[in-house]
Structure formats: structure tokens, C-alpha cells
Amino acid sequence: MGTRKRQEKGKITKKMTFASVLKKYPETADIFVQEGLHCIGCPFAMMETIEDGCKAHNINPDKLVEKINKAIKK
């Protein structure tokens, strides 16, 4: 596996697509919208990574992913 870190099971990362996160955790849609990512319903945006979407909207992807991971643990 080299120097690549293993992803924690069930943990969301900024390299995941919106579609993959929303499919597994549909409740995260509210968080995306609250944070200003209203484009999650757009077919093209669904293929984007969280990091790419955040960059396009001047949102810190690390903070967003942290918030999402806290929410899905509940």
C-alpha cells in the first residue's frame, strides 16, 4: 500500500465525490446546503470531489469534511 494512508472505515474524505457521500449518507445534503454548496443537485457537481466543489465556492474542504464526519457519527 506504500505511504498512502488507509481510509478509516466509514470516514468521509475530501477526495470523495458528492454522489458517493450522498448515496451512503443522504442526511449530509443538509450540511452541504448549509455550508453554501447548493449545487449538489447538479448532475455535473455529483461527479466532483468535495474538495473540488469547496474550492469552487471558497469553502475550506477540511473543515467541511470534519463537520460531516462528526454528524455521521451521531
C-alpha positions in Angstrom: 0.0 0.0 0.0 3.0 2.3 0.1 2.9 5.6 2.0 -0.7 6.0 1.3 -2.8 6.1 4.5 -5.7 3.7 4.8 -9.1 5.4 4.9 -10.9 4.9 8.2 -14.0 2.7 7.6 -17.0 5.0 7.3 -14.9 8.2 7.3 -15.7 10.8 4.7 -12.7 12.4 2.9 -12.4 15.5 0.7 -11.4 13.2 -2.2 -14.8 11.5 -2.3 -17.4 12.6 -4.7 -20.6 14.3 -3.6 -22.6 11.4 -5.2 -20.7 8.7 -3.2 -21.2 10.6 0.1 -24.9 11.4 -0.5 -25.7 7.9 -1.6 -24.3 6.4 1.6 -25.3 9.3 3.9 -28.3 11.2 2.4 -28.6 13.3 5.6 -25.4 15.1 4.6 -27.3 17.0 2.0 -28.4 19.4 4.7 -24.8 20.1 5.7 -23.7 20.7 2.1 -26.5 23.2 1.6 -26.0 24.9 5.0 -22.3 25.4 4.1 -23.2 27.0 0.7 -22.9 24.1 -1.6 -26.3 24.4 -3.2 -25.1 22.8 -6.4 -25.2 19.3 -5.0 -28.3 18.6 -7.1 -26.5 19.4 -10.4 -25.6 16.3 -12.3 -22.0 17.6 -13.1 -21.4 18.5 -9.4 -22.3 15.0 -8.4 -19.2 13.8 -10.2 -17.0 16.3 -8.4 -15.0 15.7 -5.3 -15.9 17.5 -2.1 -12.5 19.2 -2.4 -13.2 20.5 -5.9 -16.7 21.8 -5.0 -15.3 23.5 -2.0 -12.5 25.2 -4.0 -15.1 26.5 -6.5 -17.1 28.1 -3.6 -14.2 29.3 -1.5 -15.0 26.8 1.3 -12.4 25.1 3.5 -12.8 21.4 2.5 -11.0 20.1 5.6 -13.4 22.0 7.9 -16.4 20.8 5.9 -15.3 17.1 6.0 -14.7 17.4 9.7 -18.2 18.7 10.2 -19.7 15.9 8.1 -17.7 13.2 9.9 -18.9 14.5 13.3 -22.5 14.5 12.0 -22.5 10.9 10.7 -21.0 9.6 13.9 -24.2 10.6 15.7 
